[in-house]
Amino acid sequence: MTKRRELDHGLEELNELIIDMGRRVETALKQSIEALEKVDAESATRLIREDKELNKIEEKISEIGSRLIATQQPVAKDLRRILVAFKIASDLERMGDLAVDVAKVVIRLEGQALIKPLIDLPRMAQIVQMMTYESIQSYVQENVNMAYKMAKDDDLVDALYAQIIRELLTIMMEDPRTISQANLLSFVGRYIERFADHATNIGESVVYLVTGSRPDLNA
C-alpha cells in the first residue's frame, strides 16, 4: 500500500468511527429520556453499562490518529482532519457521559411518581438529538452552513432550559415536598443543555476543518 493510500485508508477509518460514535450518542440520549419518562431504572442501568463501548471507540480513534501522524506525517487539511477527529471524539465521549448522568438520575428516581408530566425536557432532547445528527452530517459532508446552524439550535435549547428552571422553581415554592425531585429534573435539563454545547463544539470543529480558522459559533 502506498503512503497516500495508507493515509486515505486511515482517514476513512476515522470517519467511520466518528459516525458510529455519533449514532451511539444520539441513541443514548433518546433512550435516557425515554427511561426518565417511564422512570425505568432497568433501562437506565443497561444504558450505563453500554457507555464503555463509546470509550473504546474514542481510544481507537486516538490510536489510529496518533499512528497516522507518526508514520504518514500529514500536513495541511489531512492533519486538520486527524486533529478534528480527536476533538470530535472527545466531545462525543463527553456527550455519552451526559446521557449516563441522565440515566443515573432515573435510577435515583426509581419508585417515585413524577411531579409533573415531562414536556419541555423531551422537547429539549429532541432538538439536541437532531443537533447531534446534524453535527456529524456537517462533518461527513464538510458542510459549514449546517455547522453554523448548531449555534441557532443551541439558543433554542438554552431558552427551553431557562423555561424548565422557572417552572420547577414555581413547583418547589408551591410544594416543598417536591424539592428533591425538582432538583434532579433540573440536573437533567442542565445535562441536556451541556449536550447541546458539545454538539456546537463539533460544529466549530467542522468549520476549522474546512476553513482552517477557529470560529466561535456562540459569538
C-alpha positions in Angstrom: 0.0 0.0 0.0 1.4 3.4 -1.0 1.8 6.1 1.7 -1.1 8.2 0.2 -3.4 5.2 0.1 -2.5 4.2 3.7 -3.3 7.8 4.8 -6.6 7.8 2.9 -7.5 4.4 4.4 -6.7 5.7 7.9 -8.7 8.9 7.4 -11.7 6.9 6.1 -11.5 4.6 9.2 -11.5 7.7 11.4 -14.7 8.9 9.6 -16.5 5.6 10.1 -15.6 5.6 13.8 -16.8 9.1 14.3 -20.1 8.3 12.5 -20.5 5.2 14.7 -19.9 7.3 17.9 -22.4 9.9 16.8 -25.1 7.3 16.2 -24.4 5.7 19.6 -24.5 9.0 21.4 -27.8 10.1 19.6 -29.4 6.7 20.7 -28.1 7.0 24.2 -29.7 10.4 24.7 -33.0 9.2 23.2 -33.0 6.1 25.5 -32.1 8.0 28.6 -35.0 10.4 28.2 -37.4 7.5 27.4 -36.2 5.9 30.6 -36.8 9.1 32.5 -40.3 9.5 31.2 -41.1 5.9 32.4 -38.8 6.1 35.5 -37.4 2.8 34.1 -34.3 2.1 36.2 -33.6 -1.2 34.4 -33.2 0.5 31.0 -31.1 3.2 32.7 -28.8 0.6 34.2 -28.4 -1.1 30.8 -27.5 2.3 29.2 -24.8 3.0 31.8 -23.2 -0.4 31.0 -23.2 0.3 27.3 -21.2 3.5 27.7 -18.0 1.5 27.9 -18.3 0.9 24.1 -18.1 4.6 23.5 -14.9 4.9 25.5 -13.3 2.0 23.5 -14.2 3.7 20.2 -12.6 7.0 21.4 -9.5 5.1 22.3 -9.4 3.5 18.9 -9.7 6.9 17.2 -6.8 8.2 19.3 -4.6 5.2 18.4 -5.3 5.4 14.6 -4.9 9.2 14.5 -1.6 9.1 16.5 -0.3 6.3 14.2 -1.1 8.3 11.1 0.6 11.4 12.5 3.7 9.4 13.4 4.0 7.3 10.2 2.4 9.5 7.5 3.4 12.9 8.7 0.2 14.5 7.3 0.1 18.3 6.6 -2.5 21.0 5.9 -6.0 19.6 5.7 -5.0 16.0 6.3 -3.5 16.9 9.6 -6.5 19.1 10.5 -8.8 16.1 9.7 -7.0 14.0 12.3 -6.9 16.7 14.9 -10.6 17.4 14.4 -11.3 13.7 14.7 -9.6 13.7 18.1 -11.7 16.8 19.2 -15.0 15.5 17.9 -14.4 12.1 19.6 -13.7 13.8 22.9 -16.9 15.8 22.6 -18.9 12.7 21.7 -17.4 10.8 24.6 -18.5 13.6 26.9 -22.0 13.6 25.4 -22.1 9.9 26.2 -21.2 10.6 29.8 -24.0 13.2 30.0 -26.5 10.6 28.7 -25.2 8.4 31.5 -25.7 11.2 34.0 -29.4 11.3 32.9 -29.6 7.6 33.4 -28.2 7.9 36.9 -31.0 10.4 37.8 -33.5 7.8 36.6 -32.1 5.3 39.0 -32.3 7.8 41.9 -36.0 8.4 40.9 -36.9 4.7 41.0 -40.2 4.1 42.7 -41.3 7.7 42.6 -44.1 9.2 40.6 -43.0 12.2 38.5 -44.1 15.6 40.0 -45.3 16.7 36.6 -45.7 15.4 33.0 -42.5 15.8 31.1 -43.0 18.1 28.1 -40.1 20.5 27.8 -37.3 18.1 28.7 -38.2 15.7 25.9 -38.5 18.7 23.6 -35.1 19.8 24.5 -33.8 16.3 24.0 -35.4 16.1 20.5 -33.7 19.3 19.4 -30.3 18.0 20.8 -30.7 14.7 19.1 -31.2 16.5 15.8 -28.2 18.7 16.6 -26.1 15.6 17.3 -27.1 14.1 14.0 -26.6 17.3 12.0 -23.2 18.0 13.6 -22.0 14.6 12.4 -23.5 15.1 9.0 -21.8 18.5 8.8 -18.5 16.7 9.5 -19.1 14.0 6.9 -20.3 16.5 4.2 -17.9 19.2 5.3 -21.0 21.4 5.3 -20.1 24.8 7.0 -23.7 26.1 6.8 -25.0 23.1 8.7 -22.2 23.6 11.2 -23.2 27.2 11.8 -26.8 26.1 12.4 -25.7 24.5 15.7 -25.5 27.9 17.3 -29.1 28.8 16.5 -30.3 25.4 17.7 -28.3 25.9 20.9 -30.1 29.1 21.6 -33.5 27.2 21.4 -32.1 24.7 23.9 -31.0 27.4 26.2 -34.4 29.1 26.1 -36.2 25.8 26.9 -33.7 25.1 29.8 -34.5 28.6 31.3 -38.2 27.9 31.0 -37.8 24.5 32.7 -35.9 26.0 35.6 -38.6 28.7 36.1 -41.3 26.1 36.1 -39.5 23.8 38.5 -38.8 26.7 40.9 -42.6 27.5 40.9 -43.4 23.9 41.7 -40.9 23.8 44.6 -42.2 27.1 46.1 -45.8 25.8 45.9 -44.9 22.4 47.5 -41.6 22.0 49.3 -42.0 18.2 49.2 -41.2 18.3 45.5 -37.8 20.0 46.1 -35.7 16.8 45.9 -37.2 15.5 42.6 -37.4 19.0 41.1 -33.6 19.4 41.7 -32.9 16.1 40.0 -35.1 17.2 37.0 -33.2 20.5 36.8 -30.0 18.5 36.7 -31.4 16.6 33.7 -32.1 19.9 32.0 -28.5 21.0 32.6 -27.1 17.8 31.2 -29.1 18.2 28.0 -28.1 21.8 27.7 -24.4 20.8 28.0 -25.1 18.1 25.4 -26.1 20.9 23.0 -22.9 22.8 23.9 -20.8 19.8 22.8 -22.8 19.5 19.5 -22.0 23.2 18.9 -18.3 22.4 19.6 -18.5 19.8 16.9 -19.8 22.4 14.5 -16.9 24.7 15.4 -14.5 21.8 14.7 -16.1 21.3 11.3 -15.6 25.0 10.4 -12.0 24.7 11.4 -11.6 21.6 9.3 -13.0 23.3 6.2 -11.6 26.8 6.6 -8.5 26.4 8.7 -9.7 29.1 11.2 -11.2 28.5 14.6 -14.7 30.2 14.9 -16.8 30.9 17.9 -20.3 29.9 16.9 -21.8 31.4 20.0 -20.2 34.8 19.3 
